[in-house]
Amino acid sequence: MARKVFFSFHYARDVKRIMQVRNSWVVRPGGEAPPFYDAADFEEAKKRAGGIEKWIEDQLAGTSVTVVLFGAETSEREWVRHEIKRSHELKKGILAIDIHQIKDPRDGADKQGKNPLDYWKAGGVPFSQIYKTYDWVNDGGYQNMPAWIEAAAKAAGR
């Protein structure tokens, strides 16, 4: 089943890794690229009424799953934290994918960062124990991401 997915990530540091994940979906036979935004959209959102928070709400509307793509500094990003919190409140399926080992064409692999799902808790339990986390390289993200997304959606009852 095709799913509308929201990707949450740290744009400035990880965009080259993110593009590789996105492109792996686009080139999949019969696949459809999930919604994806770039820095221009984000910068433009800052200027509009309601700003970034409204833009995030608009992006989350109609999605069934939020995929948090995290690298070395993602867990420290205020808006990534907000996207995770809102996704949980809206009862979206959530999963996290560690992308630090994906090689940036210029800089190679990066150092591993903290899982952003560790920041939030529900009933005293960290989100990282509620929602699944995968490693793009070690867990075969290219082959398995569609199944991970479907599992997250089903776990959320979507």
ABEGO torsion letter per residue (X at the ends): XBBBBBBBBBAAAAAAAAAAAAAAAAABBGBBBBBBBBAAAAAAAAABBGEAAAAAAAAABGBABBBBBBBAAAAABAAAAAAAAAAAAAGBBBBBBBAAABBBAAAEBBBBBBBAAAABBBGGBBAAAABBBBBAAAAGAAAAAAAAAAAAAAAAGX
